[in-house]
């Protein structure tokens, strides 16, 4: 592991550790850990505070994942310009979001942050994953099921995709990263899977027309 990879991982973790869900909820006078599911992610913020707050948290969590995978490419920083360094920044940012240094290591599930990071390193897979998320969500109305479906789509995309211009390290690095992200998302939703089996998982119901 190079010095640059260590630096990108460290910065990625610190970026991921910024608890936007906690900070936005505080602006509304709410402790997000004490309402709803207790999760500081965008979904719980949206459910308990409202769509504007939820969308803001999603965007900010997405942004920190993206920044973690591309910041070192700018000339301002004396890095080699190797885009594969983003393969270190993405999992570090997701880890930071899940176990944030700045919020007593109590974080979210990392889906929005992973999406942002994927835009930086695997935009094709992000697009396919987002389509999968939308289709599954509107078919089931379960955010957890849609998020797991998003995760499962990533290694499939990475294995069948073509990465023009990538080195062999970059190609297999992306495949490995896709499997890691999928595993992380499934593992972080393990409680949701238990509730789904028990029939107690919350779902987004369609609003009835008046």
N, C-alpha and C positions, 0 to 999 in steps of 0.2 A: 504494500500500500504506500503510495507516494506521499510526499509532504503536501502536495496540492490536493490530493484526495482527502487527506485528513482535514485540511483547512475547509474544503467544501462541505465535508460531513459535519464539522463543528458549526459552521455558519448555518447550514441547513437545519440542524437541531435547534439552534437558538431562534431562528426564524419560525420554525414550527411551534416553538414553545410560547409564542405570543398568543395569549388566550382571548382571542377576539370575541368569542361567545360570552365569556365572563364580563368583558369590558363593555360590550354593547348592552347586555342585560342590566349592568349597574347604572347605565345612563337612564334606564327606565325605573330605577329603584328596586330592581329585582335581583335576588341571589339565584342564579340559574341552577345551582346545585340543589336548591330546596323546592323546586317546582317541577311538575311533569315527571319525566324519566330521570331527572337529575343530571342528564348529560349536557355538557356545554357546547354541543354541536349545533349546526344551523337548524336541523329538524326540530329539536326541542325548543329552540328560541322561537322558531316560526309558530309552533303550536301554542306556546305559552304567552308570547308577547305580540306576535302578529307577523304578517308577511313582510312589511318593510324591514323590520329588524332581522328577520330570518334571512332575507335575501342579502342584506348587508354582510351578515356573518358568513354566509356561503361565499360571497365574492371575496371577502378578505382572507378567508381560509384557503380559497382557491389561489389567490394571488401569492400568498406566502409559499405555496408549493411551487408555483411557477418561478418566482424569484430565486428560490433555492437551487433551481436547475440551470439558470442562465446568467446569474450576476457576474460570474467570473469570466464571461466571454467579452465583456466590455473592455475597451482599451485602457480605461482608468485603472484597471487592476493588472498587475504584472504576472499574469498567468499564461500558460502555454497556448490557450485557445482551444484546448481539446474538449470537444463537446461531450465526449463520453464521461467526463467528470460529473455530468448531471446525473449519471447512474448512481453516484454516491449521495448527491444532494437530495434526491427524491425520497429514498427510504429514511434518511436522517430527518427530513422535515416531517414525515408522517410519524416517526417515532417521537419527535418533539411535540407534535400536536396531541398525540395519545398520552404521553407522559411529560407534560410541560414543566420545565424548570421553574417558570414564573407563576405557576398555579398549583403548587404542592403535588405535582405529578398526577393530577386528576384532570384528564383531558377527554376529547371526543374520540370518534371511531376512525377518523382520518380519511374518509372518502373524498370530501371536497379538496383537501390538501393533496391527495394522490392524483386527483383529476388535474389540478393545476400543474403538478410536476410532470404528468404525462404530456401535457401540452408542450413542455419544454424538450422532452426526450423522445416521445413516441406519439406525435399528433394523430397519426393514422389510427392507432389503437384507441386513443381517446375518443375519436369520432365514432368508431364502431361501438365502443363501450357506452357512450352517451345515448346512441340509438337504442342499444339493448336496454339501458336503464329506463328510458321513456316508454318503450313498448311494454316492458314488464310492469312498470308502475301503473300505467293506465289499464293494464289487464287485470292487475291484482289489487291495486290501491295500497300496497304495502311497500313502504320505503326500504325496509330491511331486505325484502325479497329482490327489489330492483337493484339495491346496492350489491348484493351477492351475485346477481346476474351480471352486473357490470364487471365485478372482479373476475368471474369465470371467463368472460369474453376476452380478457387481456392475453392470457397465454395462448389461446387459440389464434388470436390475431398475430401475435408475435411469431408463432411457429409457421404460419402460412404466409406471412408477409414477406415482402422483399425490401431490403434496406440498401438502396443504391448508394454507393460511396462509403459505406460503413466498413470498418476493419472487422476481421473475424472476432476480435475481442468485443467490439461494439455490438455485433449481431448476437452473439451468445450472451453478452451482458444484458441485453434487452430482454431476451427470452427468460433468463434467470430472474431479472427484476419483475417481469410480468407474473411469474409464478409466486414470487415473494409477496407482491402486492395482493394477489388473489388470496393467498393463504392468510395474510394479515387481515383482510377484510372479512373473510369467513370466520376467522377466530374471534375478531372483535364483535361479531354479530351472533356469537354462540348463544347468548341469553335470549336473543330475539328468536332463534331457531327453536329453543325450548318452549317459548311462549306460543310460537306458531303451531307447534305440535299439540299444545294444550288448548289452543283456540282462544288465547287471551291477548294476542298481539294487537296493538292499536293500528288502525288503518285510517287512511284519509278518505272520508266518505264524500261523495259528490253532494254539493249543496243543492237542496231542493228548490225548484223554481216556484216563485210565488204567483 
